[in-house]
Amino acid sequence: MAGNQNEVVETWTPSSWRAKPIKQQPVYDDEEELNRALQQLSSLPGLVDPLEIEMLKEQLGLVSVGKKFLLQGGDCAERFQDCNEKAISAKLKILLQMSLVITYVGRVPLVRVARLAGQYAKPRSSPTEILSDGITVPAFRGDNVNSFYGSPKSRRHDPNRMVQAYFYSAATLNYTRALIAGGFASLRHPQQWNLDFVKDANLQQTYSTVVDRILDSLNFFDTIGATSENNLSGVNFYTSHEGLLLYYEEALTRRMFEHEQTASPSVIGSGQSVGKYYNVGSHYLWIGDRTRQLDGAHIEYFSGISNPIGIKVGPSTDPIELAEVVRRLNPTNEAGRINLITRFGADKVTELLPTHLEAVKKSNLSVVWTCDPMHGNTKLSGSLKTRMVSEISDEVVKTFAVHKQAGTRLGGVHLEMTGENVTECLGGSQNLESHELHTSYETYCDPRLNYTQSLDIAFLIAQELQSLGQ
């Protein structure tokens, strides 16, 4: 690929992935119905603007050199029913509060990316499942494919759900932007900090002291006129989801020519003759651990879009092949383009991460390294999947240490979390025990950190950053 960064060679098209082997896709039984849904999606306006995408890539470039830190988090799998004021504001609230804690204690500015407004598709270990009545049905693949409720009819792969997903994403994004524009992000008011669920009195006092200091600092700057409401109520906020369902992603891919782009030349670049392709369904997309095959459809599709790209890196990832994947997706070595999201588990990260760091470092590849401490630490407690906050914390701490020893930089974390007081992960400052899992176990997929446990991790990250002197 020659010329300007992210120019797309003419052999690539948004649909060229269809000629490649593919995994984790739904099987639609009515091609005409599928084509009608895709045609409708293709005619709808983008959910995000290319300028925002380029701004995020610029911010991630700063993360790659240690000038900022990435906080990415949200639901394991969004549901259409979660598109309501309470659920959206709770997710936004915890992400903003975590970022404020990390910035205040860790003394590093943050880039906030939510798993929001599009995280409706999920990979599955098996294409089918057996219901309690013995009937075998297709597995639940997320609300943009089929319904969670188990029956042969509801589990049908319905292409019209992709259109529904677009409109639910649009409504979620619209309300999120309205909250931020309306001052929700300022977090000035103590009543917005809900620490009632912290059972340990000493920890609650520690958290309350930090919160009081943050609020006192805001009040002080108000008094001396060093800030304005606009500066504190507005934040840069970006959306992301796993780019799993390629029919959906293809339909939301647009080619933008230089005269159509709204960004300034300093952001987009100048002298472009062929234009760039953007997925305008989200600012940032990632490739899962099950779909990053070098010769596969997902790598083919992602190689042609100009969005920032995440790549999940697990125990099955070959370090040499990982470097090849990065080169394929980012041949011009553009800063901020690639985010490698490691998910080894607390018991394997010290052993496995160094070889991956070395392979990428040896190839002189510009990447952001992010730790996903969730997926490698999932286990069963009875019939329910859960995660231990202690193991999540352990993987974060060990990942910081491995990067420090390797002379590389941990640039962010990627978390599955919610602003609600769910009981899906065990431990943390609430001291949740296994017999309490059933109290409020609401996930339809993987267990998430609740409000207080998310703050636990935020304070841990802040302390690690503080100890590094960043």
Helices and strands as residue ranges (DSSP letters): G 16-19, H 31-43, H 50-64, E 69-74, G 80-82, H 85-106, E 110-115, E 128-130, E 136-138, H 160-181, G 184-186, G 190-192, H 201-224, H 229-233, E 237-242, H 246-251, E 253-256, G 258-260, H 265-268, E 276-279, E 284-287, H 297-302, E 309-313, H 319-329, E 338-342, H 349-362, E 368-371, G 375-377, E 378-381, E 384-388, H 389-406, E 410-416, E 425-426, G 428-430, G 434-440, H 451-468
